[in-house]
Amino acid sequence: METALKFGREDNLVGILGQPTQAVTQTSPGVLFLNAGVEHRVGPRGLYTALARALNDAGYATLRFDFGGLGESRKPSIPVSSDRVIEMRSECATASDTLIRHAGVASVVVCGLCSGADDAFRYALSDSRVAGVAMIDGYALPTTGFRIRYYLQRLVSLRRWRNAWQRYLHSERQPDVPDPGLAADDLYFFAMPDRDALAGDLAQLLARDVQLFCVYSGGVQDVYNYGSQFADAFPDLAFGSALSEHFVPAADHTFSRSDARAELIARLRDWMDSAFTAQTRAR
């Protein structure tokens, strides 16, 4: 059950409300999807559409919308602010109002990939109605475990040794070319926050009992390369059951392959069922 909606102060925002066929209980949060970079509301390679429909099948309401100036959403004639974060939070709050009103839920989970994960986290800090944050290829800070794996992988990489040898042999005939890291499709499009600042923000969310879902693809192994790296970066924080962290090394940045996407969908659905007070639904 999908419905196209226009909302916002000037009806300038456009989104797709997805609702399950069964009634949604007040204890079930709705899920709000935020643009990944300049991709519109379907998500990279249709990722958001696939995730939203799977959650609808599992009994959760969703709203996929475009920020002003992206997709079919237009900028308002009178901007909320010249500050992008303030504008983003205002539009997210309006989208949350819309999701809560139309779906009959009391809280929201904010989900995003890459820069969308960054926006989801920033918005969660400003709105007490956010019960959970689902970040796909979001924040990744280096740890001792990351550095050990990072350098070991390079030591045993035949491709890197071959490239280094070829650069050495041809160093006098051509300029040195750096070894390629992440492909353009897999770049991070937001700045990693300072660790201490991020720890303080996480402490705020944990104090509000906000649930966290962090999943990482193999496309970002230059910044994240093992399954508990996010938690290990903050040894002073007691995440307990509030954090669900996963690593899917076989996946690319947009989870384009069917097996990797199916794993992401399953993990997100399981987290939604276990993290919140809604009863687990029969599938």
ROSESE-699185 format. One record per atom (N, C-alpha, C, O): residue in one letter; y, x, z. Coordinates in steps of 0.05 Angstrom, whole numbers, plus 5000, padded with zeros to 4 digits. Last residue first. Layout:
<recs>
AYXZ/...
</recs>
This chain:
<recs>
R472351145190/R473151225163/R471051115143/R471351165119/A475250875248/A472850905232/A473750965203/A475650845193/R480051245286/R479351025268/R476751075253/R476151305247/T481551355352/T480451465328/T479351245311/T477851075321/Q487551065377/Q484651075377/Q483651195351/Q484751135329/A493251445393/A491951245376/A488951275377/A487951505378/T495451865419/T494151665435/T492751445419/T491351285430/F494152505387/F495852285395/F494152055407/F491652065407/A490552895371/A493052975385/A494552745397/A496152785415/S486252695342/S485752805369/S488252855385/S488252865409/D488352485295/D486652325311/D486352425340/D486252275359/M491252925275/M492652675281/M490952505300/M492052385318/W486953285268/W489053345287/W490553095295/W491053045318/D484153035227/D482853075253/D484853135275/D484653035297/R487953055186/R487052805196/R485752835224/R486252675242/L488353615179/L490653465187/L489853195198/L491053105218/R483053745163/R484153865188/R486653705198/R486953665222/A482653455116/A480853395138/A481953505164/A481853365185/I486653695084/I486753405090/I485053345115/I485953205133/L484654225081/L487254165094/L487453875102/L488353815124/E479854125053/E479754235080/E482354185095/E482354115118/A481953935005/A480253765021/A480053865049/A480053705068/R484454404987/R486054164993/R484453965011/R485553845029/A480054724978/A482054804998/A483754565006/A484354535030/D477554444937/D476154494962/D478054564984/D477754475007/S481454414895/S480454164908/S479054224935/S479454064953/R487254824896/R484454794890/R483254564907/R483954524930/S492454844918/S491954704893/S489054654886/S488354464872/F495554994962/F492954864966/F492254704941/F491454474942/T499955304954/T500355014951/T497654854954/T497554614948/H498055824961/H500355724977/H500655424976/H501555304996/D490755784960/D493355884951/D495555744966/D495055564982/A485255905004/A487155724992/A489555884982/A490256094992/A481956235032/A481156185004/A483256014990/A483155984965/P483856235085/P484356465067/P483656425038/P484856555021/V486455855126/V484655795103/V485156005082/V486655965063/F487055785194/F487455975172/F485455905150/F483055885155/H490455405245/H488255445226/H489055645204/H491355655196/E491655115308/E492355325289/E489955385271/E487655415281/S494754675349/S492354695332/S492954875309/S494654815292/L497354615413/L497454765388/L494754755374/L492654815387/A496554345460/A498854255444/A498954395417/A500454315399/S492754525494/S491854345473/S494054255454/S493654105435/G496155125507/G494054945514/G493154785490/G492754895468/F500755445506/F500455235487/F498355025495/F498754785492/A504755765544/A502155635549/A501955405530/A502755175537/L507656385526/L507756095524/L504955975528/L502956085517/D507156925524/D508356815548/D508556505548/D509456385567/P505157065475/P503357075498/P504456955523/P502956885542/F506356945417/F507756835441/F505956835465/F505356615475/A502957125379/A505757225378/A507357135402/A509557235407/D498356845386/D498457115397/D501257225397/D501857405413/A499456375357/A499256365386/A499556635399/A500856675419/F499456605305/F501756465315/F501756455345/F503756515358/Q494156825300/Q496556995299/Q499056855311/Q500556985325/S489156635297/S490556575321/S493156735323/S494256775344/G486756785245/G487056505254/G488456445280/G488956205285/Y490457245204/Y488157175220/Y488856915236/Y491156855240/N495057365173/N492357445163/N490057395182/N487857485177/Y501457335147/Y499557205166/Y496757255156/Y496157195133/V504157625110/V505557565135/V503757435156/V504457435180/D500857705068/D502657925074/D504257875100/D505658055110/Q498257225061/Q496957425078/Q498657665083/Q498057835100/V499456745036/V501556875052/V500357085070/V501357135092/G495156525010/G497456604994/G499556745010/G501356864998/G491456325045/G491156605037/G493456705020/G493656945016/S495455895089/S493755955066/S493456255062/S494856415073/Y495455585153/Y496355805135/Y494355845113/Y491955835117/V497955105198/V495855185180/V496955385159/V499255345150/C499254815258/C500055035241/C497655115224/C495555185234/F501754315296/F499654365277/F500554585258/F502554545243/L503554105360/L504054285338/L501454335322/L499354385333/Q506753585397/Q504253705388/Q504853875363/Q506453795346/V511053565452/V510853555423/V508353705414/V507953935423/D512453545506/D509753475497/D509453425467/D507753275459/R517253755519/R517253475511/R514453375502/R514253155493/A515854275528/A516754125551/A516853825545/A516753665563/L514854425475/L512654405493/L513354245518/L511754095528/L520154455457/L518354255445/L515954215464/L515053985467/Q522154885488/Q523454625489/Q521554405479/Q521254195491/A518855295471/A518655215499/A519954935503/A518954765518/L520655355419/L517955265424/L517655155452/L516354955457/D525655575430/D525455315416/D522655195421/D522454955425/G524156065453/G525755875468/G525655595456/G525455395471/A521556295410/A520056245435/A521556035452/A520355865464/L525756365374/L523556175368/L521956105393/L521155875396/A528656755401/A529856495396/A527756285390/A527856055399/D524857165401/D525757055426/D527056785423/D526656605439/R524257265344/R522057185361/R522957045387/R521956835395/D528456975295/D528057175316/D525957075335/D525856845342/P525256665237/P527156675260/P526556905279/P524357025278/M525156825169/M523656815194/M525556835218/M527257015218/A528456425122/A528556665139/A526856625164/A527156425178/F525056165065/F526756125089/F526556385105/F524756535102/F521156175026/F523856105019/F525556025043/F527255855041/Y516256635012/Y517456475033/Y520356425025/Y521756605018/L512256614952/L514356724968/L515256534990/L515156284986/D508456464915/D507656474943/D509856584961/D509256654984/D510256504864/D509456244873/D508956234903/D509056014915/A510757054858/A513156894860/A512556614871/A514156494886/A505857364900/A506757264875/A509257094879/A509656994901/L506857874949/L506257604942/L507257534915/L509357634906/G507158494920/G506258354944/G505458074936/G503758024920/P506059044877/P506758764881/P505558644906/P503258694912/D508559674894/D506159514891/D506859224895/D508159154915/P514359894856/P512959814881/P510559644876/P510459484857/V514360414811/V514460124813/V513060044839/V510660114842/D518360964795/D516260854813/D516660554815/D518860454820/P519761074725/P520561034753/P518360904769/P516660754759/Q515861544686/Q516961274690/Q517761244720/Q516561374737/R514462074684/R515161944659/R516261664663/R517561554645/E513162254734/E515262394720/E516162254694/E518262314683/S509061914751/S511661914765/S513862054750/S516161984754/H504061844733/H506161784714/H508961794727/H510861694716/L500761974776/L500362114751/L502662074732/L503362254716/Y502661614815/Y502861894819/Y502662054793/Y504262234788/R501161124792/R504061184796/R504561484801/R506561594791/Q495661184795/Q496961164769/Q499961224771/Q501161344754/W494861184850/W494161424835/W495561424808/W496461634798/A496560674863/A497960904875/A497461154859/A499261314854/N492860364835/N495660344828/N497260584838/N498960694825/R488160524864/R488460574835/R491360564826/R492260744811/W489360334915/W488960614911/W489260694881/W490460894874/R489759784903/R492059924913/R491860224909/R493760364902/R484459674886/R486759624868/R489159784877/R490659894860/L481359774931/L481159954908/L483459924889/L484360114877/S482959734997/S483559604971/S483359804948/S485059984946/V482559955046/V480059915032/V480459775004/V478559704991/L487759995062/L486160235061/L483660195044/L482760385031/R489359465064/R490459645044/R488959895041/R488760005019/Q486459275107/Q486059155081/Q487159325059/Q485959345037/L488759585148/L485959625140/L485359505113/L483859625097/Y493859375151/Y493559645141/Y490659705133/Y490159855115/Y492758845168/Y494458895145/Y493959165133/Y493559195109/R489858895215/R488558785192/R490058845166/R488958905145/I493859125247/I491259265244/I489959165218/I489059325202/R497858735245/R498359005234/R495759155229/R495459285209/F495458295271/F496258275243/F496558555231/F495658595209/G494658495323/G492358415307/G493058395277/G491458475260/T500058555339/T498258795336/T495858725319/T495158885302/T503958125295/T502658195321/T501058445317/T500758545294/P509457815263/P507458025264/P506458065293/P508058055312/L509857095253/L511057345264/L508857555267/L506557485274/A511156565215/A509056765219/A510357025228/A511757155213/Y512355885203/Y513156125216/Y510756315221/Y508656225229/G508355595151/G510955615165/G511355885178/G510856085166/D504155375121/D505355625114/D508155645126/D510055705111/I505754765147/I503954885128/I505355135117/I507455125105/M506354425206/M507554635190/M505454775173/M503454885184/A507853855238/A505653975222/A506854175202/A508354095184/V509553635300/V510553795277/V508153915264/V506654065276/G510553035339/G508953255329/G510253385305/G511853265290/A514252665355/A511952715373/A510252955364/A508653055379/V520852525354/V518852695341/V516652765361/V517152895381/R524652285384/R522552115373/R520452265358/R518352155351/S528552645398/S526452595417/S524252415407/S522152395419/D531153115356/D530452835358/D528052785376/D525852885370/S531853665350/S534253495353/S533653195358/S535553045363/L527253935340/L528854015363/L531053815369/L532053815392/A525653725292/A524253645316/A525753715341/A525653575361/Y528754005255/Y529353725260/Y528053635286/Y529353495302/R526254505256/R529054485264/R529754195271/R531254145290/F521154365236/F521454475263/F524354445273/F524754365296/A522454185185/A521054015204/A521354105232/A521953945250/D524654645161/D526354405166/D525054225187/D526454115204/D520054965160/D522355055174/D524154815181/D525154795204/A516954655126/A515954705154/A518354795171/A518554715194/G519854695079/G519554425092/G518554455120/G519354295137/S519055215066/S521655145076/S521654865088/S523254805106/C512355085076/C514255305071/C516955235082/C517255195107/L511554385080/L510454645070/L512754845066/L514854775055/G511553915134/G512754045112/G511354305105/G510054435122/C512353335175/C510553525161/C512053655138/C513553525124/V513053035237/V514553135214/V512853355201/V511853545215/V511452415265/V510552695261/V511852795236/V511952655215/V514851955307/V514152065281/V513052345284/V513552485303/S514451315341/S514951595340/S514151695312/S512851555296/A513250785338/A515250855357/A516051155355/A518051235367/V512450345280/V511550565298/V513850635317/V516150565312/G513449975239/G512949885266/G511850095285/G510450025304/A514850085188/A512050125195/A511350025223/A509049985230/H520349995185/H518649865166/H515649875174/H514149695168/R522450295229/R523150015225/R521149875207/R520249655213/I520450805222/I519950665247/I520350365243/I518750195253/L522550945172/L519650945176/L518950775201/L517150615200/T528150915183/T526850745162/T523850725166/T522750505164/D528851305222/D529551025227/D528150835208/D527050635216/S527251745191/S525551665214/S526251375222/S524451225228/A531451775155/A528751715145/A526951625168/A525251455164/T535551895191/T535651645176/T532951565165/T532151335165/A533752395208/A533952185228/A534151915214/A532951715224/C534052675159/C531452635172/C531552405192/C529652255194/E539552675152/E537952525133/E535152485144/E533952275139/S541052985197/S542152715194/S540352555175/S539752315180/R538553465185/R537753315209/R538753025207/R537252845216/M541453615139/M538553575138/M537653405162/M536053215158/E546653675159/E546053485139/E543153415138/E542353175136/I545754105194/I546753845205/I546153625185/I545353405193/V544154495157/V542254405178/V543154135190/V541453965195/R548754555124/R546254455113/R544354355134/R542954155130/D555254365135/D553054525146/D550354405137/D549854165143/S558653985120/S558354205101/S556154395110/S555254575095/S556453315131/S557453575140/S557053775118/S555453745100/V555952845103/V555852835132/V557053085144/V558453075164/P560252705047/P558152865060/P558252835091/P560452805103/I561252165011/I562552295034/I560352445049/I558752325064/S557552044973/S560252094964/S561952224986/S563752384980/P551252384980/P553152164987/P555952244978/P556552474975/K546852574927/K548652654949/K550552424955/K551452284937/R540952204914/R543452314906/R545052394931/R544552294953/S534052234898/S536152194918/S538752334909/S538652554899/E530052364863/E531752134856/E533952074876/E535551894873/G530253054873/G528752824862/G530652604854/G532552654838/L536053204912/L533353274902/L531953024892/L532452804902/G540652994933/G540953204912/G538253294901/G538253454882/G538252884997/G540352834978/G540653064959/G540953294966/F531052945000/F533653005011/F535752944989/F535152944965/D526252444989/D527652674978/D530352704993/D531752504997/F520152275025/F522852215014/F524152475005/F523252695011/R514751925046/R515452165030/R518252115018/R518551925002/L512051675103/L514451655086/L514951925073/L515452115086/T506351305128/T507751555119/T510251485104/T510551265093/A501751075177/A503951015159/A505351285152/A505551465169/Y494751145183/Y497351225191/Y499451155169/Y498851175145/G489351065170/G490650875188/G493450945196/G494550825215/A486851365133/A485951405161/A487451225180/A486851225204/D489551235088/D486851145089/D485751165118/D483951015126/N494351505101/N494351215099/N491551105101/N491050905115/L492352025096/L493151925122/L493351625123/L492651495143/A491552035041/A489252075059/A489851975087/A488151865100/R496751965024/R494751755018/R492251785035/R491051595043/A499152445042/A500052195052/A497951975047/A497451815065/L496252845014/L496152835043/L496952565053/L495652455071/A497652714960/A494852714969/A494652694999/A492952555009/T503252764962/T502052504955/T499152494964/T498252294975/Y503753304974/Y504653104994/Y503452824988/Y502652685006/L501553554927/L500353594954/L501153374973/L499453264987/G502953584874/G502153324885/G500953344913/G499653154922/R504854094864/R502354014852/R501153764865/R498753724867/P508854024920/P507854214900/P505054134890/P503254114906/G511053334927/G510153594937/G509153774915/G508553674893/V513352864915/V510452874911/V509353134923/V506953154927/R518952934923/R517352824945/R514352824940/R512852774959/H520453564890/H521053294899/H518753194916/H516953334923/E522154244906/E520154054897/E520853774907/E521853744929/V525454624925/V526654434907/V524654234896/V525354074878/G522354674988/G524154804969/G525554594952/G526654404963/A519254115001/A518554405001/A520354534979/A519754504956/N521653555037/N521553715012/N520854005018/N521854125037/L517553265087/L520053385079/L519753565055/L517753705053/F514652665110/F514352905094/F517053005084/F518552845073/L512752365169/L514952405151/L514652675137/L514252875150/V508451885195/V508652165186/V510752185165/V510752045144/G508351515257/G508451535228/G508851825220/G509651985237/P503651495312/P506151595300/P506051565269/P503851575257/S500950965348/S500551145325/S503151235314/S504851075307/T502250605386/T501550865395/T501151065373/T500851305377/Q502950125359/Q505350265369/Q504750545378/Q506450715378/T498450105303/T499150055330/T501550215338/T502250415326/V498249795240/V498750035255/V499549965283/V501249795287/A493049405209/A495549425224/A495749685239/A493749795249/Q490149645147/Q489949525174/Q492649565189/Q494249735181/T491949915103/T491349635100/T491149495127/T491749255130/P497650355115/P494750295114/P494349995111/P496149835117/Q503150525073/Q502050395097/Q499050335093/Q498150275071/G508450925052/G505550875050/G504550755075/G505050855097/L514450935019/L513150855044/L510250795038/L509650625022/I518051394987/I515751224983/I514451185011/I513451365023/G525251414977/G522751504988/G520551314982/G521051084973/V531951634970/V529651484958/V527051594970/V526751844973/L538751544989/L536151674992/L533951504982/L533951264986/N543151234985/N542951454966/N540351604968/N539651774951/D545550815012/D543050764997/D542550994977/D541550944954/E549351045043/E550150945017/E547750874999/E547950864975/R546451165089/R549051045091/R550050915065/R551450715065/G539451005075/G541751185080/G544351035080/G544450795074/F534950805021/F536150785048/F538250995051/F538851145033/K530050494983/K532650634983/K533850595010/K533850375021/L523050554970/L525250464987/L527750634980/L527650864973/A516950324945/A519250494940/A521650384956/A522050134956/T510750294977/T513150144970/T515450344967/T515850524983/E503650224977/E506050404974/E508450234965/E508150074947/M497650175000/M500050005000/M502550185000/M503350275021/
</recs>
